[in-house]
Amino acid sequence: MILTQDFEFLPQIDTLSLKMGFKTPHLGDSKDWNKKVPVLFVRAGLDNVPNLNQAFNNFYAKALNQNLPITLINYSNGLHGFDLYNDNDTTSQIIKTTLDF
């Protein structure tokens, strides 16, 4: 899970992570991120996990500011877990693009 710059949601994210059985990864300063590794972001516009898209948007903005090699797929009508819940052409295309990446 991705954190906001000021770590505003860290307690909530850590709690959600523990409930889901994993530990929250903590990133270092964005200026130290590896600029040689391409990253694919897939965003579900209708994601209802508290704070997820807000944190995602912050992370993506930092990646842009660092001029990282990034690709974004924004599924504006996608729900959290759309690969399981939205059986349609858009989902199929996003899965294919992800595997190709």
Secondary structure as GFF3:
##gff-version 3
##sequence-region A 1 101
A	DSSP	alpha_helix	10	20	.	.	.	ID=ss1
A	DSSP	three_ten_helix	30	32	.	.	.	ID=ss2
A	DSSP	beta_strand	39	44	.	.	.	ID=ss3
A	DSSP	alpha_helix	52	65	.	.	.	ID=ss4
A	DSSP	beta_strand	70	75	.	.	.	ID=ss5
A	DSSP	alpha_helix	82	85	.	.	.	ID=ss6
A	DSSP	alpha_helix	89	100	.	.	.	ID=ss7
###
